[in-house]
Amino acid sequence: MKIDQETILIGHSAGTNIIFALLEQQAVPVKAVYLLAGYCQPNGMHHTTLKDAYDWKTISQNANEFYIFNSFNDPFNCNEQQGQILFEHLGGTLILRNDGHFTQKQQPLLLTLLEQY
């Protein structure tokens, strides 16, 4: 899979941890990264994708823009606190909603934001 400066990455829940691992290895920055219900600290779910530590400087340098979606009412603790921690590491745009774990089939706000590309 080719990942380059035109790539847009979208990750949900544990998939956001995989994006972090990809960005730690990336040679050129991607266009944008969308993180839905992301987390970087234990949330009680024991996911095998969560690392003990991330190279946040490298990750943040390897994307031109970050959009972080978290929810006040996430049942899996991928909540506003996790979003705030990601925002502190990555910057970008933090979007806090009451959308649970973002499992709805339609994500109108995400689609609207993607239209800019």
Secondary structure, DSSP 8 states (H G I E B T S, - for coil): ----TT-EEEEETHHHHHHHHHHHH-SS-BSEEEEES--SS--SS--TT--S---HHHHHHTBS-EEEEEETT-TTS-BHHHHHHHHHHH-SEEEEES-TTS--S--HHHHHHHTT-
